[in-house]
């Protein structure tokens, strides 16, 4: 029952516009964190991260302006929330709820070091404080509900921004989006990269749902 209830809660947080406007900050944190992580993994030098009040963000890194590293850095943003969601689902599948919450706190603190604007600092501190408070003070049942809802939110929340991106692009806006920058680097249409974002995130949603569904499906089917 917990899996189903938190799945509905996560979906509604993404589907209801006023809630999404606030909750989307968590997706932006994961998005910019994805850019930063892939930049570091490909040998680029991270210059800083900005998180804005309108839930937009910017990650700056130094290195070659072309090549595989830059492509992965740009690709990492839109797929990061969903990939984090899958990782969270895997940890929950192993009943590692406390580990998941503490890992989230550590990652938020590491990201905080590279934040370069006031709202970004506030956003990360508030998010980190909430996760820490739940992990330290809440009852195990509350921790579980919070963790499951958060993972479902990331799995669903990774999909919606892709549709928002293409909606803005179709109206002639966001011509310097991640997809458009990838298009200029690879000479593939920006719409191709939007499709890549969507496919990866939908596959992640299905994988995460499968991992989480294992928490309430019976181990064996009843025999007659």
C-alpha positions in Angstrom: 0.0 0.0 0.0 2.9 2.4 0.8 4.3 2.0 -2.7 0.9 2.8 -4.3 0.1 5.7 -2.1 3.5 7.4 -2.5 3.3 6.8 -6.3 0.1 8.7 -6.4 1.6 11.5 -4.2 4.6 11.7 -6.4 2.5 11.8 -9.6 0.2 14.5 -8.2 3.2 16.7 -7.2 4.2 16.7 -10.8 0.7 16.9 -12.3 -0.7 19.7 -10.2 0.7 23.0 -11.5 0.9 25.1 -8.3 2.6 22.2 -6.5 4.9 21.6 -9.4 6.1 25.2 -9.5 7.5 24.7 -6.0 8.5 21.1 -6.1 10.3 21.6 -9.5 13.2 23.1 -7.6 14.2 19.6 -6.5 14.3 18.5 -10.1 16.4 21.6 -11.0 18.9 20.6 -8.3 19.2 17.1 -9.8 19.4 18.5 -13.3 22.2 20.9 -12.5 23.9 18.3 -10.4 23.8 16.0 -13.4 25.6 18.6 -15.5 28.2 19.0 -12.8 28.8 15.3 -12.2 29.2 14.5 -15.9 31.5 17.5 -16.3 33.8 16.2 -13.5 33.6 12.6 -14.7 34.8 13.7 -18.2 37.7 15.8 -16.8 36.2 19.2 -17.1 36.7 21.8 -14.4 33.6 22.9 -12.6 33.3 26.7 -12.3 30.0 27.0 -10.5 26.3 26.3 -10.3 23.4 28.7 -10.2 19.8 27.9 -9.1 17.2 30.5 -9.9 13.9 31.4 -8.3 12.0 30.5 -11.5 13.4 27.0 -11.2 15.9 27.5 -14.0 19.6 26.8 -13.5 23.0 27.1 -15.0 26.2 25.0 -14.6 29.5 26.4 -15.8 32.5 24.2 -16.5 35.8 24.8 -18.3 37.3 22.5 -20.9 37.1 21.8 -24.5 34.0 23.4 -26.0 33.5 20.3 -28.3 34.0 16.6 -28.0 32.7 13.7 -26.0 33.1 15.3 -22.6 31.0 18.3 -23.6 28.3 16.1 -25.1 28.0 14.0 -22.0 28.0 17.2 -19.8 25.0 18.6 -21.8 23.3 15.3 -22.0 23.5 14.7 -18.2 21.1 17.5 -17.2 17.7 16.3 -18.4 18.4 12.6 -17.6 19.8 13.1 -14.1 16.6 13.4 -12.1 15.3 10.1 -13.6 18.6 8.3 -13.1 18.7 9.5 -9.5 15.2 8.2 -9.2 16.3 4.7 -10.4 19.2 4.7 -8.0 16.8 5.6 -5.2 14.4 2.9 -6.3 17.3 0.3 -6.2 18.3 1.4 -2.7 14.7 1.2 -1.5 14.4 -2.2 -3.1 17.2 -3.3 -0.7 15.4 -1.6 2.2 18.3 0.9 2.5 16.1 3.9 3.4 18.5 5.5 5.9 21.4 5.1 3.4 19.3 6.8 0.7 18.4 9.8 2.9 22.0 10.3 4.1 23.4 9.9 0.6 21.0 12.7 -0.5 22.3 14.9 2.3 25.9 14.3 1.4 25.3 15.0 -2.3 23.4 18.2 -1.4 26.3 19.4 0.8 28.9 18.6 -2.0 26.8 20.5 -4.5 26.5 23.5 -2.0 30.2 24.0 -2.2 29.9 25.0 -5.9 26.8 27.2 -5.7 27.4 30.7 -6.8 24.2 32.6 -6.0 22.1 33.4 -2.9 18.9 31.6 -4.0 20.9 28.5 -4.8 22.4 28.4 -1.4 19.0 28.9 0.3 17.4 26.2 -2.0 20.0 23.6 -1.2 20.1 24.4 2.6 16.3 24.2 2.9 16.2 20.9 0.9 19.1 19.5 2.8 17.6 20.5 6.1 14.3 18.8 5.3 16.0 15.5 4.3 18.3 15.6 7.3 15.4 16.3 9.7 13.4 13.4 8.3 16.4 11.1 8.5 17.3 12.1 12.1 14.1 12.8 13.8 11.2 11.1 12.0 9.9 7.7 12.8 10.9 4.8 10.5 7.4 4.8 8.9 7.7 8.5 8.1 11.2 8.1 6.7 9.9 5.3 4.4 7.0 7.3 3.2 9.2 10.4 2.6 11.8 8.3 0.7 9.3 6.5 -1.5 7.4 9.7 -2.3 10.7 11.5 -3.2 11.8 8.7 -5.5 8.5 8.5 -7.3 8.6 12.3 -7.6 12.0 12.2 -9.3 10.9 9.4 -11.6 7.8 11.3 -12.7 9.4 14.7 -12.4 12.2 13.7 -14.9 9.6 13.3 -17.7 7.6 16.5 -17.5 10.5 18.9 -18.1 11.2 17.2 -21.4 7.7 18.1 -22.6 8.0 21.6 -21.2 11.3 22.0 -23.1 9.8 21.0 -26.4 6.7 23.1 -25.8 9.0 26.2 -25.4 11.1 25.2 -28.3 8.0 24.9 -30.6 7.1 28.5 -29.7 10.6 29.7 -30.7 11.9 30.0 -27.1 14.9 28.3 -25.4 17.0 28.2 -28.6 20.1 27.8 -26.5 18.7 24.8 -24.6 20.7 21.7 -23.9 19.1 20.0 -26.9 20.0 22.9 -29.2 23.6 23.0 -27.9 23.8 19.2 -28.5 22.5 19.7 -32.0 25.2 22.2 -32.8 27.9 19.9 -31.4 26.7 16.7 -33.1 24.9 18.0 -36.2 21.9 16.0 -35.2 18.5 17.7 -34.9 17.6 19.2 -31.5 14.4 17.2 -31.7 16.5 14.0 -31.8 18.1 15.0 -28.5 14.7 15.8 -27.0 13.7 12.3 -28.0 16.8 10.9 -26.3 15.9 12.7 -23.1 12.3 11.4 -23.3 13.3 7.8 -24.0 15.9 7.6 -21.3 13.5 9.1 -18.7 10.6 6.9 -19.7 12.8 3.8 -19.5 14.0 5.0 -16.1 10.4 5.5 -15.0 9.6 1.9 -16.0 12.7 0.5 -14.4 12.1 2.4 -11.2 8.5 1.4 -11.0 9.6 -2.3 -11.5 12.0 -2.0 -8.7 9.5 -0.3 -6.4 6.7 -2.7 -7.3 8.8 -5.6 -6.0 8.1 -4.2 -2.5 4.4 -5.1 -2.6 4.1 -7.9 -5.2 4.1 -11.4 -3.7 7.3 -13.4 -4.0 5.3 -16.4 -5.4 2.0 -16.7 -7.1 -0.7 -18.6 -5.3 -1.3 -22.1 -6.4 -4.6 -23.8 -7.0 
